[in-house]
Amino acid sequence: MRLTRLLYVSHRWLGIGMCVFLAMWCISGVVMMYVGFPELTRDEYYDGLEPLAADRVNVGLEWPLGLADSEAGIEQLLLTSSAGRPVYLLKLEGGSWMGMYADTGAGVAQLPAKAAVAAAVDFYEAQHSTEAVTGKHLEQLHMDQWSVSDGLHPYRPLHRVSIEDGMGSELYVSSLTGQVVRDTRRSERIWNWLGSNLHWIYPVQLREHRALWEQVIVVLSLAGLVSVITGAIIGFMRLRPRRKYQNGSWSPYRGMTWYHHVLGLLALVFLSTFLLSGLMSVGPWDVFESNSSFSEQRQRYQQQDGASRSAPAYSRAENIRELIRKDAGFPVKEIAWHWIGGRSHVSLHGSAQEVQHLLAPGETESLAQRIHGRIGNLIPGSSIRDWQQLDSYDLYYYSHHNRHRPLPALRVEFDDPEATWFHIDLSTGQILERLTDRRRLERWIFNGLHTLDFTLLINHRPAWDLVMISLCSGVFVFSVTSVVIAAQYLRRRTRSFGKSTRLQDRMPPIPE
């Protein structure tokens, strides 16, 4: 009977340790459905940009391209604006952003506080179509509670600027590029202390040490899983659906423990999958990692040789001014340069939805032809098993909440050992994401089980909301029974401390 006793003891003490976490995760999860962690969405980003001023572009691409290491591929090359000034932004593979003003050729590195305030105020006024707001520089920082996201690493250090708008707005400006990269409001920050920060165990003091934070998530998730599994075993062991107990019930327990028994069995499946998918959210033990380099695959697709990098399409200042003045059907707020198969083209952006691509003058091959002719370079030695144009979302390519996926897109499937898929934006030719067989498994284990990203639900809101809230509410009520039972047990243990007589607990008895 030692194994049975270990089962009861494990469930008892793990349950005491995890019951508050379970209740917390349910409440915070519902909050996160409507108030996510602060981020600057693509719509917000373009709303905050002013149309590029053609007459202020006096410098071409010579300087930014001169910074490009011949060994490292160009990941992104943009012309955008900061505080009304046109600025070139360059990011090499795996590196940080670099910036240069296109009106004077001066570098942006180590952006001073005054310029950061000007950039933040200009962005806010454009975004909200207002004038004469006041900004105040709060600090320059590497990371704080609202800027812990890994995606901000290439932009650090950051300036934090407050906007006096009555809503407690704060903008984060990159000292490397002059761009606003994050915005928060007072209400958003308050709700996130009840949402993301609780749900993800996200205090900056822990989150800045990513490896340690991941281990904390792994340990808590495993502890919760063991608690649920041991509870399930005990719950089924004590179940008598036919030969009932003396109390007339199929459960031997009474009071709060009876509710704990019943609700635990009813919530078992969702609770188990929730904890398992939460564990998988950090990809423990490299379970979803690929054996190949996405960066190298992207460079093979782009094939940025010396000639195409030194003189890309529309690289001279006068050419760029012509692009800005071009009748694209929308005010041009950003220009991006792209490479496919060693040949460059540009895309003009007015918003997240307004995009127009232009090939170099004299090009006879269309963008679609160029894409189809070069995708085979992604994985040498493997063949393309299938490809299809996506004009609507499906199970593996979809938008949800603030995660936007452009359409149309091209899906390319290879027959390599990892059965790799690539999704390519047909409006720019750029690779949007790579899905290996492990990443497609992650889509179901995490997105499917944790956030219920199933087409039937996410395409028919509020059905998704009702299901999520109902499940979280059920688990929360179950968690409350755990908290009450744990509190009662600990209170009795505290009262009995130092006494020679042993109290009879109301907790489930441990068989000898």
C-alpha positions as CSV (number, residue, x, y, z in Angstrom):
1,M,0.0,0.0,0.0
2,R,3.0,2.3,0.0
3,L,2.3,3.3,-3.6
4,T,-1.2,4.2,-2.8
5,R,-0.1,6.3,0.2
6,L,2.5,8.0,-2.1
7,L,-0.3,8.7,-4.5
8,Y,-2.5,10.4,-1.9
9,V,0.4,12.4,-0.3
10,S,1.6,13.6,-3.7
11,H,-1.8,14.8,-4.7
12,R,-2.4,16.4,-1.4
13,W,0.8,18.5,-1.3
14,L,1.1,19.2,-5.0
15,G,-2.6,20.3,-4.9
16,I,-1.9,22.6,-2.0
17,G,1.0,24.1,-3.9
18,M,-0.7,24.5,-7.2
19,C,-4.4,25.3,-6.4
20,V,-3.8,29.1,-6.3
21,F,-1.8,28.9,-9.6
22,L,-4.7,27.1,-11.3
23,A,-7.2,29.7,-10.1
24,M,-4.9,32.5,-11.2
25,W,-4.3,31.0,-14.7
26,C,-8.1,30.8,-15.3
27,I,-8.8,34.4,-14.3
28,S,-5.8,35.8,-16.1
29,G,-6.6,33.7,-19.2
30,V,-10.0,35.3,-19.6
31,V,-8.5,38.8,-19.1
32,M,-6.0,38.0,-21.9
33,M,-8.8,37.2,-24.3
34,Y,-9.7,40.9,-24.4
35,V,-6.6,42.7,-23.2
36,G,-3.4,41.3,-24.6
37,F,0.2,42.1,-23.6
38,P,1.1,45.6,-24.9
39,E,2.4,45.5,-28.5
40,L,2.4,47.9,-31.5
41,T,0.3,46.2,-34.1
42,R,1.0,46.8,-37.8
43,D,-2.2,48.9,-38.2
44,E,-1.1,51.1,-35.2
45,Y,2.4,51.3,-36.7
46,Y,1.3,52.6,-40.1
47,D,-1.3,54.9,-38.5
48,G,1.6,56.6,-36.6
49,L,3.7,57.2,-39.7
50,E,3.5,60.3,-41.8
51,P,3.6,60.1,-45.6
52,L,7.2,60.2,-46.8
53,A,8.3,63.7,-48.0
54,A,10.0,63.2,-51.4
55,D,11.8,66.6,-51.3
56,R,13.6,65.6,-48.0
57,V,15.3,62.5,-49.5
58,N,18.7,63.7,-50.4
59,V,20.8,60.5,-49.9
60,G,20.4,57.2,-51.7
61,L,21.2,53.7,-50.5
62,E,25.0,53.9,-50.7
63,W,25.6,54.5,-47.0
64,P,23.2,51.9,-45.6
65,L,24.4,49.2,-48.1
66,G,28.0,50.1,-47.2
67,L,27.3,48.9,-43.7
68,A,26.1,45.5,-44.9
69,D,28.6,42.8,-44.0
70,S,29.4,40.7,-47.1
71,E,29.0,37.6,-45.0
72,A,25.7,38.4,-43.5
73,G,22.5,38.6,-45.6
74,I,20.2,41.7,-45.5
75,E,17.2,40.7,-43.5
76,Q,15.3,44.0,-43.9
77,L,16.0,47.3,-45.7
78,L,13.4,50.1,-45.3
79,L,12.9,53.8,-45.9
80,T,10.5,55.1,-43.3
81,S,10.2,58.2,-41.1
82,S,11.0,59.4,-37.6
83,A,9.7,62.7,-36.3
84,G,8.9,63.6,-39.9
85,R,12.4,62.9,-41.2
86,P,13.0,60.1,-43.7
87,V,15.3,57.4,-42.3
88,Y,16.9,54.3,-43.8
89,L,16.7,51.2,-41.6
90,L,18.9,48.2,-42.1
91,K,18.9,44.9,-40.3
92,L,21.4,42.1,-41.1
93,E,20.7,38.5,-40.4
94,G,20.8,37.9,-36.6
95,G,21.9,41.5,-35.9
96,S,20.4,44.7,-34.5
97,W,18.9,47.5,-36.5
98,M,21.0,50.4,-37.9
99,G,19.6,53.7,-39.1
100,M,20.6,56.7,-41.2
101,Y,18.7,59.9,-41.9
102,A,17.9,60.2,-45.6
103,D,17.9,64.0,-45.6
104,T,21.5,64.5,-44.2
105,G,23.1,61.1,-44.1
106,A,23.7,61.3,-40.3
107,G,23.5,58.1,-38.3
108,V,20.7,57.5,-35.9
109,A,22.7,55.4,-33.3
110,Q,22.5,56.7,-29.8
111,L,19.4,58.8,-30.4
112,P,19.3,61.6,-27.9
113,A,16.4,62.0,-25.5
114,K,15.1,65.2,-27.2
115,A,14.9,63.4,-30.5
116,A,13.1,60.4,-28.9
117,V,10.5,62.7,-27.5
118,A,10.0,64.4,-30.9
119,A,9.6,61.0,-32.6
120,A,7.1,59.9,-29.9
121,V,5.0,63.1,-30.1
122,D,5.0,63.0,-33.9
123,F,3.9,59.4,-34.0
124,Y,1.1,59.9,-31.5
125,E,-0.2,63.0,-33.3
126,A,-0.3,61.2,-36.6
127,Q,-1.9,58.0,-35.1
128,H,-4.6,59.9,-33.3
129,S,-5.1,62.8,-35.8
130,T,-4.5,65.3,-33.1
131,E,-2.1,68.2,-32.6
132,A,0.0,69.8,-29.9
133,V,0.4,66.9,-27.4
134,T,3.2,67.2,-24.9
135,G,5.7,64.4,-24.4
136,K,8.1,63.9,-21.5
137,H,11.2,61.7,-21.5
138,L,11.1,59.3,-18.6
139,E,14.2,57.2,-19.0
140,Q,16.5,55.3,-21.4
141,L,16.4,51.6,-20.6
142,H,17.3,48.2,-21.8
143,M,14.2,46.4,-20.6
144,D,11.3,47.0,-18.3
145,Q,8.0,45.3,-17.5
146,W,6.3,46.3,-20.8
147,S,9.3,45.8,-23.1
148,V,10.4,42.3,-22.2
149,S,9.4,40.8,-25.5
150,D,12.2,39.0,-27.5
151,G,11.1,40.8,-30.7
152,L,12.4,44.1,-29.3
153,H,16.0,42.9,-28.8
154,P,17.2,44.2,-32.1
155,Y,15.9,47.7,-31.2
156,R,17.5,48.1,-27.7
157,P,18.2,50.3,-25.8
158,L,14.9,52.1,-25.7
159,H,13.6,55.5,-24.7
160,R,10.4,55.6,-22.6
161,V,8.4,58.7,-23.3
162,S,5.1,59.6,-21.6
163,I,2.4,61.5,-23.5
164,E,0.1,63.9,-21.6
165,D,-3.2,62.7,-23.1
166,G,-5.1,61.9,-19.9
167,M,-4.9,58.2,-20.6
168,G,-1.4,57.6,-19.3
169,S,0.0,56.7,-22.7
170,E,3.7,55.8,-22.9
171,L,5.7,55.1,-26.1
172,Y,9.0,53.2,-26.4
173,V,11.4,54.6,-29.0
174,S,14.4,52.7,-30.3
175,S,17.7,54.5,-29.8
176,L,19.0,52.7,-32.8
177,T,16.3,53.6,-35.4
178,G,14.2,56.4,-34.0
179,Q,11.1,54.3,-34.4
180,V,8.3,53.9,-32.0
181,V,8.3,50.2,-31.3
182,R,5.7,49.8,-28.4
183,D,2.9,51.8,-27.0
184,T,1.0,51.3,-23.7
185,R,-1.9,53.0,-21.9
186,R,-2.6,53.1,-18.2
187,S,-5.7,50.9,-18.4
188,E,-3.7,48.4,-20.5
189,R,-1.0,48.2,-17.9
190,I,-3.4,47.8,-15.1
191,W,-5.3,45.0,-16.8
192,N,-2.1,43.2,-17.7
193,W,-1.3,42.8,-14.0
194,L,-4.4,40.7,-13.9
195,G,-3.8,39.2,-17.3
196,S,-0.5,38.4,-19.1
197,N,1.8,39.2,-16.2
198,L,0.0,36.7,-14.0
199,H,-0.7,34.1,-16.7
200,W,2.9,34.0,-18.0
201,I,4.6,34.5,-14.6
202,Y,6.0,37.6,-16.2
203,P,7.8,39.9,-13.7
204,V,10.6,41.5,-15.5
205,Q,13.1,40.5,-12.8
206,L,12.4,36.9,-13.8
207,R,11.6,37.3,-17.5
208,E,14.9,39.1,-18.3
209,H,16.6,35.7,-17.4
210,R,14.9,33.7,-20.1
211,A,16.4,30.4,-19.4
212,L,15.5,30.6,-15.7
213,W,12.0,31.8,-16.6
214,E,11.4,28.9,-18.9
215,Q,12.5,26.5,-16.2
216,V,10.0,28.0,-13.8
217,I,7.2,27.5,-16.3
218,V,8.3,23.9,-16.9
219,V,8.5,23.1,-13.2
220,L,5.1,24.7,-12.4
221,S,3.4,23.0,-15.4
222,L,4.8,19.6,-14.5
223,A,3.8,20.0,-10.9
224,G,0.3,20.9,-12.0
225,L,0.1,17.9,-14.4
226,V,1.3,15.5,-11.7
227,S,-1.3,16.9,-9.3
228,V,-4.1,16.5,-11.9
229,I,-3.0,13.0,-12.9
230,T,-2.7,11.7,-9.3
231,G,-6.1,13.4,-8.5
232,A,-7.6,11.6,-11.5
233,I,-6.3,8.2,-10.4
234,I,-7.6,8.8,-6.9
235,G,-10.9,10.1,-8.3
236,F,-11.6,7.0,-10.4
237,M,-10.4,4.7,-7.6
238,R,-12.9,6.2,-5.2
239,L,-15.7,6.2,-7.7
240,R,-18.6,3.7,-7.2
241,P,-21.2,4.3,-10.0
242,R,-23.0,1.0,-9.1
243,R,-22.3,0.0,-5.5
244,K,-22.8,3.3,-3.8
245,Y,-21.4,4.4,-0.4
246,Q,-23.3,4.5,2.8
247,N,-24.1,8.2,2.2
248,G,-26.0,7.1,-0.9
249,S,-23.6,8.7,-3.3
250,W,-21.1,7.3,-5.7
251,S,-18.5,9.5,-4.0
252,P,-17.4,8.8,-0.4
253,Y,-16.8,12.5,0.3
254,R,-19.0,15.2,1.6
255,G,-19.2,18.9,1.6
256,M,-16.5,20.8,-0.3
257,T,-14.5,17.6,-0.9
258,W,-17.5,16.1,-2.8
259,Y,-17.6,19.1,-5.1
260,H,-13.9,18.8,-5.6
261,H,-14.2,15.1,-6.5
262,V,-17.1,15.7,-9.0
263,L,-15.7,18.9,-10.6
264,G,-12.3,17.4,-10.9
265,L,-13.5,14.5,-12.9
266,L,-15.7,16.7,-15.1
267,A,-12.8,19.2,-15.8
268,L,-10.1,16.5,-16.1
269,V,-9.7,16.6,-19.9
270,F,-9.6,20.4,-20.3
271,L,-7.4,20.8,-17.2
272,S,-4.9,18.2,-18.4
273,T,-4.7,19.6,-21.9
274,F,-4.4,23.2,-20.6
275,L,-1.4,22.3,-18.4
276,L,0.2,20.2,-21.1
277,S,-0.1,22.9,-23.7
278,G,1.1,25.5,-21.2
279,L,4.2,23.4,-20.7
280,M,4.7,23.1,-24.5
281,S,4.4,26.9,-24.9
282,V,8.0,27.3,-24.0
283,G,9.2,24.4,-26.2
284,P,10.9,22.5,-23.4
285,W,13.9,20.3,-24.2
286,D,14.0,21.7,-27.7
287,V,11.0,19.5,-28.6
288,F,10.0,21.8,-31.5
289,E,13.4,22.9,-32.7
290,S,14.5,22.3,-36.3
291,N,17.7,20.6,-37.4
292,S,18.2,23.2,-40.2
293,S,18.8,26.9,-40.3
294,F,15.9,29.1,-41.4
295,S,18.4,32.0,-41.9
296,E,20.5,30.0,-44.3
297,Q,17.4,28.8,-46.2
298,R,16.2,32.4,-46.6
299,Q,19.6,33.6,-47.8
300,R,19.6,30.9,-50.5
301,Y,16.2,32.1,-51.6
302,Q,17.3,35.7,-51.8
303,Q,20.8,35.0,-53.2
304,Q,22.1,38.5,-52.4
305,D,25.3,38.5,-54.5
306,G,27.6,41.5,-54.5
307,A,26.2,43.2,-57.6
308,S,22.5,43.0,-56.5
309,R,23.4,44.3,-53.0
310,S,25.5,47.2,-54.1
311,A,23.1,48.5,-56.8
312,P,19.5,47.3,-56.0
313,A,16.5,48.6,-57.8
314,Y,15.7,52.2,-57.1
315,S,18.8,52.9,-55.1
316,R,19.6,56.4,-56.1
317,A,18.0,59.4,-54.3
318,E,16.3,60.7,-57.4
319,N,14.8,57.2,-58.1
320,I,13.5,57.1,-54.5
321,R,11.9,60.5,-54.8
322,E,10.1,59.3,-57.9
323,L,8.8,56.3,-56.0
324,I,7.4,58.5,-53.3
325,R,5.6,60.8,-55.8
326,K,4.3,57.8,-57.7
327,D,0.5,57.5,-57.8
328,A,0.2,54.2,-55.8
329,G,-3.4,54.9,-54.9
330,F,-2.4,55.7,-51.3
331,P,0.2,58.0,-49.6
332,V,3.5,56.1,-49.4
333,K,4.6,55.8,-45.8
334,E,7.3,53.2,-46.2
335,I,9.4,51.6,-48.9
336,A,10.9,48.2,-48.5
337,W,13.6,46.6,-50.6
338,H,13.5,42.8,-51.2
339,W,15.7,40.2,-52.9
340,I,14.6,37.1,-54.7
341,G,17.1,35.0,-56.6
342,G,19.7,37.7,-56.6
343,R,17.4,40.3,-58.1
344,S,15.8,43.1,-56.2
345,H,12.4,44.9,-56.2
346,V,10.6,47.3,-53.9
347,S,7.2,47.4,-52.2
348,L,5.4,50.6,-51.3
349,H,3.3,50.6,-48.1
350,G,0.6,53.0,-47.1
351,S,-0.9,50.7,-44.4
352,A,-1.0,47.1,-43.4
353,Q,-3.4,46.4,-46.2
354,E,-2.1,48.9,-48.8
355,V,0.9,47.4,-50.6
356,Q,2.2,47.8,-54.2
357,H,5.3,46.1,-55.5
358,L,7.5,47.4,-58.3
359,L,10.1,45.4,-60.2
360,A,13.3,47.1,-61.4
361,P,12.9,49.1,-64.7
362,G,13.3,46.8,-67.7
363,E,12.3,43.6,-65.8
364,T,10.2,41.3,-67.9
365,E,9.7,38.5,-65.3
366,S,6.7,39.1,-63.0
367,L,7.0,38.8,-59.3
368,A,5.0,35.6,-59.3
369,Q,7.3,34.1,-61.9
370,R,10.4,35.1,-59.9
371,I,9.0,33.5,-56.8
372,H,8.1,30.2,-58.5
373,G,11.5,30.1,-60.2
374,R,13.5,30.5,-57.0
375,I,11.6,28.6,-54.3
376,G,13.4,25.4,-55.2
377,N,16.6,27.0,-53.8
378,L,15.2,26.9,-50.2
379,I,16.2,23.3,-49.5
380,P,18.9,21.9,-51.9
381,G,18.6,18.2,-52.4
382,S,14.9,18.1,-51.8
383,S,12.0,18.4,-54.1
384,I,8.8,20.4,-54.0
385,R,6.0,18.0,-53.1
386,D,3.2,20.5,-53.5
387,W,2.4,24.2,-53.7
388,Q,-0.9,26.1,-53.5
389,Q,-2.0,29.7,-53.5
390,L,-4.0,30.5,-50.3
391,D,-6.8,33.0,-51.0
392,S,-8.4,32.3,-47.6
393,Y,-7.2,31.1,-44.3
394,D,-7.0,27.4,-43.3
395,L,-5.9,25.3,-40.3
396,Y,-2.2,26.3,-40.5
397,Y,-2.4,29.8,-41.9
398,Y,-4.8,32.1,-40.2
399,S,-5.3,35.4,-38.4
400,H,-6.5,35.6,-34.8
401,H,-6.7,38.6,-32.5
402,N,-3.8,40.9,-33.4
403,R,-1.8,38.3,-35.3
404,H,-2.4,39.3,-38.9
405,R,-1.5,37.1,-41.9
406,P,-1.6,38.7,-45.4
407,L,-3.5,37.2,-48.3
408,P,-3.0,35.9,-50.9
409,A,0.0,33.7,-49.8
410,L,1.8,30.8,-51.4
411,R,2.4,27.6,-49.5
412,V,5.3,25.5,-50.7
413,E,5.7,21.9,-49.3
414,F,9.0,20.1,-49.5
415,D,9.8,16.4,-49.2
416,D,12.8,16.9,-46.9
417,P,13.2,14.8,-43.7
418,E,11.3,17.6,-41.7
419,A,8.5,17.9,-44.3
420,T,9.0,21.6,-44.3
421,W,6.4,24.1,-45.4
422,F,7.0,27.8,-46.3
423,H,4.4,30.5,-46.5
424,I,5.3,33.4,-48.9
425,D,3.6,36.8,-49.2
426,L,2.6,37.1,-52.8
427,S,2.5,40.9,-52.6
428,T,6.2,41.2,-51.7
429,G,7.7,37.8,-52.4
430,Q,9.0,37.5,-48.8
431,I,9.0,34.4,-46.7
432,L,6.5,34.9,-43.9
433,E,7.2,31.7,-41.9
434,R,8.6,28.2,-42.0
435,L,6.6,25.2,-40.6
436,T,8.5,22.0,-40.1
437,D,6.7,18.9,-39.0
438,R,7.5,19.7,-35.4
439,R,6.1,23.3,-35.7
440,R,2.9,21.9,-37.2
441,L,2.6,19.6,-34.2
442,E,3.1,22.7,-32.0
443,R,0.2,24.4,-33.7
444,W,-2.1,21.7,-32.3
445,I,-0.4,21.0,-29.0
446,F,-0.2,24.7,-28.1
447,N,-2.5,26.8,-30.2
448,G,-5.1,24.1,-30.5
449,L,-5.2,22.8,-27.0
450,H,-4.3,26.1,-25.1
451,T,-6.2,28.8,-27.0
452,L,-8.7,26.6,-28.9
453,D,-7.6,28.0,-32.3
454,F,-10.0,25.8,-34.2
455,T,-11.5,27.2,-37.4
456,L,-15.0,26.4,-36.4
457,L,-14.6,28.6,-33.3
458,I,-12.3,31.5,-34.2
459,N,-14.2,32.2,-37.4
460,H,-17.5,32.3,-35.5
461,R,-17.0,34.6,-32.6
462,P,-18.5,34.9,-30.0
463,A,-18.7,31.1,-30.1
464,W,-15.0,31.0,-29.3
465,D,-15.5,33.4,-26.4
466,L,-18.4,31.5,-24.9
467,V,-16.5,28.2,-25.0
468,M,-13.3,29.6,-23.6
469,I,-15.1,31.5,-20.8
470,S,-17.2,28.4,-19.9
471,L,-14.2,26.1,-19.7
472,C,-12.2,28.6,-17.7
473,S,-15.1,29.2,-15.4
474,G,-15.5,25.5,-14.7
475,V,-11.8,25.0,-13.9
476,F,-11.9,28.2,-11.8
477,V,-14.7,26.8,-9.6
478,F,-12.9,23.5,-9.3
479,S,-9.7,25.5,-8.3
480,V,-11.7,27.3,-5.6
481,T,-12.7,24.0,-4.1
482,S,-9.0,23.1,-4.0
483,V,-8.1,26.4,-2.4
484,V,-10.8,26.0,0.3
485,I,-9.8,22.4,1.1
486,A,-6.1,23.3,1.2
487,A,-6.8,26.2,3.5
488,Q,-8.9,24.1,5.8
489,Y,-6.3,21.4,5.9
490,L,-3.4,23.8,6.6
491,R,-5.4,25.5,9.3
492,R,-6.0,22.2,11.1
493,R,-2.4,21.2,10.7
494,T,-1.3,24.6,12.2
495,R,-3.6,24.1,15.2
496,S,-2.4,20.6,15.8
497,F,1.3,21.6,15.7
498,G,2.9,20.7,18.9
499,K,0.1,18.6,20.1
500,S,0.6,14.9,20.9
501,T,-2.8,13.8,19.7
502,R,-3.4,13.5,16.0
503,L,-6.3,15.4,14.5
504,Q,-8.8,13.6,12.2
505,D,-8.7,15.5,9.0
506,R,-11.6,15.9,6.7
507,M,-9.2,15.6,3.8
508,P,-9.5,12.3,1.7
509,P,-8.1,9.5,3.9
510,I,-4.8,8.0,3.0
511,P,-5.0,4.3,3.0
512,E,-2.4,2.5,5.1
